[in-house]
Amino acid sequence: MAENIRFCLAQESSGREGVNSTPSIDHFLPPPHSGVNKYPSSPPASRLHSPTPTLGSPTPTHTHTPLGYRYASPLPSPATHRHGCMTAAAKRYKYLRRLLKFRQMDFEFAAWQMVYLFVAPQKVYRNFQYRKQTKAQFARDDPAFVVLLCMWLCVTSVGFAVVLRLSVASFLTFLLYTVCVDTLAVGVAVATLLWLFTNRRLVKPTCQDQDVEWGYAFDVHLNAFFPPLMILHFFQLFFYHVFISQDWFVSRLFGNLLWVFAIAYYIYITFLGYSALPILQQPRVFLFALPVLPLLFVISLIMGVNLCAGLMNFYQYRVL
């Protein structure tokens, strides 16, 4: 009985000590040498190393997806995007269809090209290369340049009508001849000859599956034709009656020099046009005609030929 009373008192005293005593910090720490780091300073091993595939497990493959195809965009493709090159018939139809849509033509850019054909023709052909990258063709798809060129032909024809004292009917005949024959018919013939020559003789052996666009050859001719047009059909009109038409040596010298500059411009711009094509080799062949110009110039002076007066006589007695 006494032993039972002592056992109960011992349990009661131990319970009081458990309530009143404050637990120490060691109570919350893990026991030493338990293998647990108190303050983890590195990420788990699973984040540092990828799981090593075991024998027989499939090896993960990583495929590289282009950035443009990773996410499907709900927006439409850009207006300048081309999935492939159009056929020649499709390009021709698109070009002719825009001839009467003046609101869709970029006349400001066409005027910029005309100015730079005199100042820096290389910049004009840089734009042709940019068009190849964005629209998959070198040739112009905007007929604004042709329309502006025809407008300049109208202006120069008025100047010729004043100088030659043409009637209204003769003026209209002269205008139709300069537009249809001098510009379009001769342009188509020259562009076709140069197109055949470049495709058969100048294409690199590694690029035999590619060819020069006929539309680009026609554009090169129009680019090269514009400076001679302004020199011989516009600039010389201001000096013809007062100076060039006179039977003087200096008159022939000045008039024939205008022809030399005009032809040199045509040859040089034609060379720049075809040298801009990466599929052609040795486009310098177009410059071989330049050394011949001084020789012809000297011969014309010795023979007393006035080329500007000959042009006026041709229009007055053969065309009209």
C-alpha positions as CSV (number, residue, x, y, z in Angstrom):
1,M,0.0,0.0,0.0
2,A,2.8,2.4,0.9
3,E,4.6,1.5,-2.3
4,N,1.5,2.3,-4.4
5,I,1.3,5.7,-2.7
6,R,4.9,6.5,-3.5
7,F,4.5,5.5,-7.1
8,C,1.6,7.9,-7.6
9,L,3.4,10.8,-6.0
10,A,6.4,10.1,-8.3
11,Q,4.2,10.2,-11.4
12,E,2.5,13.4,-10.2
13,S,5.8,15.2,-9.6
14,S,7.2,14.2,-13.0
15,G,4.0,15.5,-14.7
16,R,4.5,18.9,-13.1
17,E,8.1,19.1,-14.2
18,G,7.0,18.4,-17.8
19,V,4.4,21.2,-17.8
20,N,6.6,23.9,-16.1
21,S,9.9,23.0,-17.8
22,T,10.9,24.9,-21.0
23,P,12.2,22.7,-23.9
24,S,15.7,23.5,-25.1
25,I,16.8,24.2,-28.7
26,D,18.5,20.9,-28.9
27,H,15.0,19.3,-28.7
28,F,14.3,20.7,-32.2
29,L,17.6,20.0,-33.9
30,P,18.3,16.6,-35.5
31,P,20.7,14.4,-33.7
32,P,24.3,14.6,-34.8
33,H,25.6,12.4,-37.6
34,S,22.1,11.9,-38.8
35,G,23.1,12.7,-42.5
36,V,20.8,15.7,-42.7
37,N,22.3,19.1,-43.6
38,K,21.0,21.9,-41.4
39,Y,21.3,24.7,-43.9
40,P,21.0,23.4,-47.5
41,S,22.9,25.7,-49.8
42,S,22.7,23.8,-53.1
43,P,19.8,22.6,-55.1
44,P,18.8,19.1,-55.1
45,A,20.8,16.7,-57.2
46,S,17.8,16.2,-59.5
47,R,18.1,19.8,-60.7
48,L,21.8,19.6,-61.4
49,H,22.0,16.4,-63.4
50,S,19.6,15.0,-65.9
51,P,18.6,11.5,-65.2
52,T,20.9,9.0,-66.8
53,P,19.1,6.6,-69.0
54,T,19.4,3.0,-68.0
55,L,20.1,0.2,-70.3
56,G,17.1,-0.7,-72.3
57,S,15.3,2.6,-71.7
58,P,14.5,4.8,-74.7
59,T,16.9,7.6,-75.3
60,P,15.2,11.0,-75.4
61,T,15.5,12.8,-78.7
62,H,15.5,16.6,-79.1
63,T,14.2,18.0,-82.3
64,H,15.0,21.6,-83.3
65,T,11.9,23.5,-84.4
66,P,12.4,26.8,-86.3
67,L,11.3,29.8,-84.4
68,G,8.8,30.9,-87.1
69,Y,6.9,27.6,-86.8
70,R,6.8,27.0,-83.1
71,Y,3.6,28.9,-82.5
72,A,0.7,29.2,-84.9
73,S,-0.1,32.9,-85.4
74,P,-3.7,34.0,-86.1
75,L,-2.4,36.9,-88.2
76,P,-2.3,36.7,-92.0
77,S,1.0,36.5,-93.9
78,P,2.7,39.8,-94.9
79,A,1.7,41.3,-98.2
80,T,5.2,41.0,-99.5
81,H,5.5,37.3,-98.6
82,R,5.8,34.9,-101.5
83,H,5.6,31.1,-101.2
84,G,7.4,30.7,-104.5
85,C,8.2,32.2,-107.9
86,M,5.3,33.1,-110.1
87,T,5.2,32.0,-113.7
88,A,6.0,34.4,-116.5
89,A,2.4,34.5,-117.6
90,A,1.2,35.3,-114.1
91,K,3.8,38.1,-113.8
92,R,2.8,39.6,-117.2
93,Y,-0.9,39.5,-116.3
94,K,-0.3,41.2,-113.0
95,Y,1.8,43.9,-114.5
96,L,-0.6,44.6,-117.4
97,R,-3.5,44.6,-115.0
98,R,-1.9,47.4,-112.9
99,L,-1.3,49.7,-115.9
100,L,-4.7,51.4,-115.5
101,K,-4.7,51.4,-111.7
102,F,-2.9,54.7,-111.1
103,R,-3.8,54.8,-107.4
104,Q,-1.8,51.7,-106.8
105,M,1.3,53.0,-108.5
106,D,4.2,54.5,-106.6
107,F,5.1,57.5,-108.7
108,E,7.2,59.0,-106.0
109,F,9.5,56.0,-105.9
110,A,9.7,55.9,-109.7
111,A,10.7,59.6,-109.8
112,W,13.4,58.8,-107.2
113,Q,14.7,56.1,-109.5
114,M,14.9,58.5,-112.4
115,V,16.9,61.0,-110.4
116,Y,19.3,58.4,-109.1
117,L,19.9,57.0,-112.6
118,F,21.8,60.2,-113.2
119,V,23.4,60.6,-109.7
120,A,24.0,57.1,-108.4
121,P,22.6,54.3,-110.6
122,Q,24.0,51.7,-108.2
123,K,21.4,52.5,-105.6
124,V,18.6,51.8,-108.2
125,Y,19.8,48.3,-108.7
126,R,20.2,47.7,-105.0
127,N,16.4,48.1,-104.9
128,F,16.1,45.4,-107.5
129,Q,18.0,43.0,-105.3
130,Y,15.8,43.9,-102.4
131,R,12.7,43.1,-104.6
132,K,14.2,39.7,-105.3
133,Q,14.4,39.0,-101.6
134,T,10.9,40.2,-100.8
135,K,8.9,39.4,-103.9
136,A,10.9,36.6,-105.5
137,Q,11.6,38.5,-108.8
138,F,14.0,41.1,-110.0
139,A,11.7,42.7,-112.6
140,R,9.5,45.6,-111.6
141,D,5.9,44.7,-110.6
142,D,4.8,48.4,-110.6
143,P,4.4,50.1,-114.0
144,A,4.8,53.5,-112.5
145,F,8.3,53.9,-114.1
146,V,6.9,53.2,-117.6
147,V,4.0,55.6,-117.1
148,L,6.4,58.4,-116.0
149,L,8.7,57.6,-118.9
150,C,5.8,58.0,-121.3
151,M,5.0,61.4,-119.7
152,W,8.5,62.5,-120.3
153,L,8.2,61.4,-123.9
154,C,5.1,63.7,-124.2
155,V,7.1,66.6,-122.8
156,T,10.1,66.1,-125.1
157,S,7.8,65.6,-128.0
158,V,6.3,69.0,-127.3
159,G,9.8,70.4,-127.3
160,F,10.5,68.8,-130.7
161,A,7.3,70.2,-132.1
162,V,8.4,73.7,-131.1
163,V,11.9,73.3,-132.5
164,L,10.8,71.7,-135.7
165,R,7.6,73.8,-136.0
166,L,5.3,70.9,-136.3
167,S,1.6,71.0,-136.8
168,V,-0.9,69.2,-134.5
169,A,-1.2,66.2,-136.7
170,S,2.6,66.0,-137.2
171,F,3.0,66.3,-133.4
172,L,0.7,63.4,-132.7
173,T,2.5,61.3,-135.4
174,F,5.8,62.1,-133.8
175,L,4.6,61.3,-130.3
176,L,3.2,57.9,-131.4
177,Y,6.5,57.1,-133.2
178,T,8.6,58.0,-130.2
179,V,6.5,56.0,-127.8
180,C,5.6,53.0,-129.9
181,V,8.7,52.6,-132.0
182,D,11.7,54.3,-130.3
183,T,10.7,53.3,-126.8
184,L,8.6,50.1,-126.8
185,A,9.4,48.3,-130.1
186,V,13.2,49.0,-130.0
187,G,13.1,48.3,-126.2
188,V,11.5,44.9,-126.7
189,A,14.0,44.1,-129.5
190,V,17.1,45.1,-127.5
191,A,15.8,43.5,-124.3
192,T,15.2,40.2,-126.1
193,L,18.7,40.2,-127.7
194,L,20.4,40.9,-124.4
195,W,18.1,38.3,-122.6
196,L,19.1,35.6,-125.1
197,F,22.8,36.6,-124.9
198,T,23.0,36.6,-121.1
199,N,21.1,33.3,-120.7
200,R,23.2,31.5,-123.3
201,R,26.7,33.0,-122.7
202,L,26.9,34.5,-119.2
203,V,25.1,32.2,-116.9
204,K,27.5,30.4,-114.5
205,P,27.8,26.7,-114.9
206,T,26.6,26.2,-111.3
207,C,23.4,28.2,-112.0
208,Q,22.2,26.5,-115.2
209,D,18.9,25.8,-113.6
210,Q,18.2,29.5,-113.3
211,D,17.8,32.2,-116.0
212,V,17.6,35.9,-116.4
213,E,14.0,37.2,-116.4
214,W,12.9,38.9,-119.6
215,G,11.0,41.5,-117.6
216,Y,14.3,42.4,-115.9
217,A,16.1,42.7,-119.2
218,F,13.4,45.1,-120.3
219,D,13.7,47.1,-117.1
220,V,17.5,47.3,-117.6
221,H,16.9,48.7,-121.1
222,L,14.4,51.3,-119.8
223,N,16.8,52.4,-117.0
224,A,19.6,52.8,-119.5
225,F,17.3,54.5,-122.0
226,F,16.2,57.3,-119.7
227,P,19.4,59.3,-119.4
228,P,20.0,59.4,-123.2
229,L,16.4,60.4,-123.7
230,M,16.9,63.4,-121.4
231,I,20.2,64.3,-123.0
232,L,19.2,64.0,-126.7
233,H,15.5,64.7,-126.5
234,F,15.4,67.4,-123.9
235,F,18.7,69.0,-123.1
236,Q,19.9,69.6,-126.6
237,L,16.7,71.3,-127.6
238,F,17.7,74.4,-125.7
239,F,20.9,74.8,-127.8
240,Y,19.9,73.4,-131.2
241,H,18.9,76.5,-133.1
242,V,21.3,78.9,-131.5
243,F,24.4,76.7,-131.4
244,I,24.2,73.0,-132.4
245,S,22.6,73.5,-135.9
246,Q,25.3,76.0,-137.0
247,D,28.0,74.8,-139.4
248,W,30.8,75.4,-136.9
249,F,33.4,72.9,-135.7
250,V,32.6,73.7,-132.0
251,S,28.9,73.0,-132.8
252,R,29.7,69.6,-134.1
253,L,32.1,69.1,-131.2
254,F,29.4,69.9,-128.6
255,G,26.6,68.0,-130.4
256,N,28.7,64.9,-130.9
257,L,29.9,65.0,-127.3
258,L,26.3,64.8,-126.2
259,W,25.9,61.6,-128.2
260,V,29.1,60.2,-126.6
261,F,27.8,60.9,-123.1
262,A,24.4,59.5,-123.9
263,I,25.7,56.2,-125.3
264,A,28.3,55.9,-122.5
265,Y,25.4,56.3,-120.0
266,Y,23.4,53.6,-121.7
267,I,26.4,51.1,-121.7
268,Y,27.3,51.8,-118.1
269,I,23.8,51.5,-116.7
270,T,23.3,48.3,-118.8
271,F,26.5,46.9,-117.2
272,L,25.3,47.8,-113.7
273,G,22.0,46.1,-114.4
274,Y,23.4,42.7,-115.4
275,S,26.3,42.8,-112.9
276,A,23.7,43.0,-110.1
277,L,22.6,39.4,-111.0
278,P,24.6,36.8,-109.0
279,I,24.0,34.1,-111.5
280,L,26.0,35.8,-114.3
281,Q,29.7,35.6,-114.8
282,Q,31.9,38.3,-116.5
283,P,29.3,41.0,-117.0
284,R,32.2,43.3,-117.9
285,V,31.7,42.3,-121.5
286,F,29.2,45.1,-121.7
287,L,32.0,47.6,-121.1
288,F,34.0,46.5,-124.1
289,A,32.1,49.0,-126.3
290,L,33.3,52.0,-124.2
291,P,36.8,52.3,-125.8
292,V,35.2,52.4,-129.2
293,L,33.3,55.6,-128.5
294,P,36.3,58.0,-128.5
295,L,37.4,56.5,-131.9
296,L,33.9,57.0,-133.4
297,F,33.8,60.5,-131.9
298,V,37.1,61.4,-133.6
299,I,36.0,59.9,-136.9
300,S,32.7,61.9,-136.9
301,L,34.6,65.1,-136.3
302,I,37.0,64.4,-139.2
303,M,34.2,63.6,-141.5
304,G,32.3,66.7,-140.5
305,V,29.2,64.8,-139.3
306,N,26.8,66.5,-136.9
307,L,24.9,63.7,-135.1
308,C,22.4,66.0,-133.5
309,A,21.5,67.6,-136.8
310,G,21.2,64.1,-138.3
311,L,18.7,63.1,-135.6
312,M,16.6,66.2,-136.4
313,N,16.7,65.5,-140.1
314,F,15.7,61.9,-139.5
315,Y,12.6,62.9,-137.6
316,Q,11.7,65.7,-140.0
317,Y,12.1,63.9,-143.3
318,R,11.7,60.2,-142.5
319,V,9.1,60.1,-139.8
320,L,6.9,63.1,-140.5
